[in-house]
Amino acid sequence: METTPHVPTTTAAGHPEDDAAGADAPLAWADDRVLPAREATVPLTDEGFLRGDAIFEAVLVRHGRTHALEPHLARLHRSAAALDLVVDDSAVRRAIAELLAAWGERDGAVRVILTRGGALRGLIGTAEWPPSISLGVVEAPWRTAISGVKTLSYAANQWAVRQARALGADDAVIVDAGIVHELPTGAVVLIRDGACSTPDPGRLPILDSVTVAALREVAEVALVQPSLDDLLGADEVVVLSATRPGLPVHAIHLPDGRRRDLPAPGPVTHQLRTALDEHIAGTLDEPPAPDRSAPAAR
């Protein structure tokens, strides 16, 4: 594998490399209170733990304020409807508000998780990424009965990441029947001759990215069904997600051992990131007021 820093060190996701000591240790919301993430639990009999029957959202935090919280919560409700789960919106908002209050005016990401067993959990922590990453092309069937739903069932996604790392890459880009879809945990934007395009969630079984929607508010990004040739012919490639608003790609690794290097960041990527950063800074959500009126979530 390349020598790029490990992708990623994201304590909001509760990864093993979390530094439990220190100011940036992740915090959790469980059983109606904020506590250190290492102390939070979920019942072993919960179907969310046993079978991954759960949904979640991850939201960017800048200076202690979320960005695009309402679109993320709208997507959470759509995911819940697809899985026949009930969302206690007041409890979700209370969890986020209390985590933000405890986190202070720092950057990071906040995540909320809702399981089939009725557990509502929250996580907040730092979100750190290297200056750029490489992608490995992983060919796999990607359509399922719940494609585009943000569930906790990530075994296939993590399998794809492992396949990409076996190619020497940092992360995967999924290709199904010759069509570029998405990353296991993000969207991809292709840039060629100054024009930007991204896979279309209306025609492909991929997540409808909130961050892509934000980018399209400040830049023209066509919704397409890009081929593998389109990916390999791109002048620049950018990864987008809530915690990665404009991460350049410096190389594409193919299953046959070939590698294509890319500028990271290229000139258009630099412009996109600047415009998106300014947009995010100017549209941060107002700090929520904790609501103690709703009943506690289990």
N, C-alpha and C positions, 0 to 999 in steps of 0.2 A: 504494500500500500504506500501511497505517497506520504510525504512528511508533513502534510498540512495538519494543524492541530486537530485533535479528535473532534468529531462532529456529533453533537454539540456538547457543551457543558451547560445544561439547562436545568437548574435546580427546581424550577417550577414544575417540572415533570416528575420530580422525585427520583432522579437517577442515582445509581449507587455512588457516583463520585460526589454527591452532595457533601458539602463541608458542614457538618452538624454544629461545629463551634464557630463563633464569629458572627459579625453583624449581618452578613448576607445569608445566613442559614435560612432555608425555606420554612414557611409557616403554613399550617393547615387550618381548615375550619371543619370541625366534626362535633356532632352532638351539641350543637348550638353554642360553640365557643371556639376561639382561636387558641391554638397550641402549637408547639414545635412539630414540624412535619414528621419527625422520627417517632413521635408519640401517638400519632393518629392511627386508627385502626378501622377495619371494616369487618363485619361478621363473616366468618369462613363459610357459612351456609348461604350467603347472599349469591343469587344467580349472576350478579355482576362480576363477582370474584370467581365463581366456579365455571362460568361459561362465557364471560365477556359480554353478557347481556346488559349493556349500559351505554349511555351516551355522554358526550362531554363537549366542552368548548374551551378554547384557549384564547385569551385576549391580551393584546399588547398593553403594557403599562409604562407611561413616561411621566417622570416627576410625580409619581403617586397617583396619576389619573389614567383611566382607561381610554382606549381609542376604539371607536365604532362598536361600543357595547351593545347598542340596540340591534344592529344587524346580526351580531353574534348570538344574542338571545333569541332573535327571530329564527335563526337557523337551529338553535337548540330546540325550539318548539316544533320545528318541522321534523327534526330527527325523532323527537318524542312521538309525534303523530305516526311516523313510519313504523315505529316499534311498539305502538300501543302503550306508551308510558305516559304518566301524568306528571307535569311540571308544576311544582309550587313556586310560581314566579316570585312571590314575595320572599320566600325563604332563600331562593337563589340570589336575589338582589341583596338581601341582608347579609348573606355569606360573603359576597363580593365586597360590600361596603365595609364590613368589619375587618376583612383581610387588608383592604387598602388602608384603613385607619391604622392598623397595626404595623403595616409596612412602611408608612411614612412617605416622604417625597422622593422616592427612589424609582429607578427604572427596573423593569422586569416583565413578568407575564403572570397573569392570574388564570387559573383553570377551575372550572366547576364540573363535577362528575355526578351523574344521577343513575342509580342502578335499578335493576328489576326488583330487588328486594326493598326498595324504598330509601336506601341510604343516599344522602346528599353530602358530598364532600367538596372541599375547596382547597386549592394549593396556590401559593404565591411564592415567587423566588426570582432570582436573576435569570437572564437569558443571554448567553454569550455565544458568539459564533466567530470562526476565523474570517480573515479578510475575503477569502474566496474558497470555493470547493470544487471538486471534480465529481462528475456524474458517470455512473456505469449504466449502460443500456441493459435492461432486464426485460426479456420477452416473456409475457405471461398473460393468460386470460384474465381480464379485469372486471368483467360484468358479473354482478351477482343480483339476487333479488332485492338487496338493499344498497345498491351502488349509490354513491353520493350522500349517504347518511353517515354522520360523524359518530360512529360507534366506538366502543372500547375494544372491539374484536380486531386487534392489530397483528395477529399472527402472520397473515399473508404479507402485510406491509413490512414487518420486521424480517421475514424471509427474503423479501426483495432487497432490503438493505444488505443483508449478509451476502447475497449473490453479487451485488455491486462491489462490495469490499473484497470479495474473492478476485474480482477483476483488477483490483488496485485502486478503486475509486472510493470516495467518501460517502456517497449516497447514490440512490437509484433513480433512474427515470424509466417509467413503465411504458413499454411499447406492446400493443396488442394488435395483431393482424396488420402490422406495418404502420400503425397509427400511434403517434406520441400522445400519451394520456396525461400523466401527472407524476409527481414524486410521491413516495409513500406518505409523506407528511407536508406536502406543499404543492404549489402550482409552478409552472414554468412559462417563461416568456421568451420567445425567439425574436431576434432582431436581424433583419437583413436589408441592406441598402437603406438604412434609417427607418424602416417600417417595422412596427411591433405587432406581434400576434401571439395568441395563447389558445390552448385547447378549449373548445366550447362545451361547457357543462350542459347546455341544452341539447346537444347531440351526442355527447360521450358520457360514459358512466363514471363521472368524476365529481369531486366535491365542488360546490359552487363557492369559490374563494371570496371571502370578504375583502381580503387585501387586494386582489385583482380588481374588484369593484372600486376600491379606493383609488387605485392607480388609474383606472379608466376615467376618473373624474378630472384628472390633470393631464392625461396623455391619451392619444388615439391608439387603442390596442384592439386589433381585429380578433374576433372570435372565429376560430377555424378548426379544421381537423388535420393537423400537420402530420406529414409523413416522416419516417425516419430520415429520408433524404433531406427534408426541410430542416430537421435538427442538425444534420451533419453539414448542411450548407449555410447555416446561420453564421453571421459575422460576430454576434455576441449572444450569450444566453444568461438569463437571470432567473433566480429562484425567488418565489414570493410565498410568504405565510405571515401569520400574525406576528410571530417573533422574528421573522427574517424579511423585513420590508425592502427587498432589493439586494439579494446576496449574489454577487457575480460568480459565474462558472468559468474556471480556467482550463478545463479539459473534459472531453467526452471519451470514455473507454467503451470499446465495442467487445462483444463476446468472442470475436475471432482474434483478439489481441491488439487490434489497431487502436490508436489513440489520436484524437484531434485536439490540438491546443487552441485556446481562445484568449483574447485579451481580457483581463479581469482586474479592474473594470475597463470596458471599452468606452469610447466617447458618448455613445447614446445611453449606455447604462449609467454613466455618471450623471447625465442630464435627468434621467428618470428618477434616480435615487434622490437627487437634490429636490426635484419637484415633489416627490412623494414625502420626503422628510418635512418639507415646508408645509405640505397639506396636513400631515399628521399633527405637527406642532400647532397649527392653527385651528384644528378641529378636535382637540382632546375633549373628552366628556367632562362635564362639571362633576366635582367630587360628590358622590352620593352621601346622603344622610342615613346613618344606620336606622333601620326600622325594627323596633322591638315588639311591634304589635302582633305580628304574625305568629302562629304556633310554631314551636320548635320542630325541625325536621329530624327524623331519626338517623 
